[in-house]
């Protein structure tokens, strides 16, 4: 857009000679700078995504343990506690100070004497939930958690963190609480 040096007349072009020569596209002279702020895409609602990830992985854990002949009990209270750990994982990834002591204090209150809480966090950079279980079940730490005794309570927690340029960080935490 060019600078309009002629008095502004509504509906008239600023540089009619440029239109005749077809050097530049003909435009009307704006009264003020025509700047539009680039808006980020609307924020995705992460709660339904997190719930879908948790339910799919919970079903995968249940079917894996049933195939091994072990019962599975999912503990929703323990899953809520794991959210604190996932927030801490994301904070550490961003270089912020660790708040692991807060989670350890909460975990010690949930576990009875002689019980152990074993949890494994995994971070994905995509939302292809169908690929999560294969990546998780290949980890030896997850296989150890899944091989826990029949009296063990399990929990799954997911957290979807939106990053700039439509990137995501998906944290998944699988935990088992019991006498191991």
Secondary structure by P-SEA (a helix, b strand, c coil): cccccccccccccccaaaaaaccccccccccccccccccccccccaaaaaaaaaaaaaaaaaaaaaaacbbbbbbaaaaaaaaaaaaaaaaaaaccccaaaaaaaaaaaaccccbbbbbbbbbbccccccaaaaaaaacaaaaaaaaccccbbbbbbbbbbbbcccbbbbbbbbbccccc
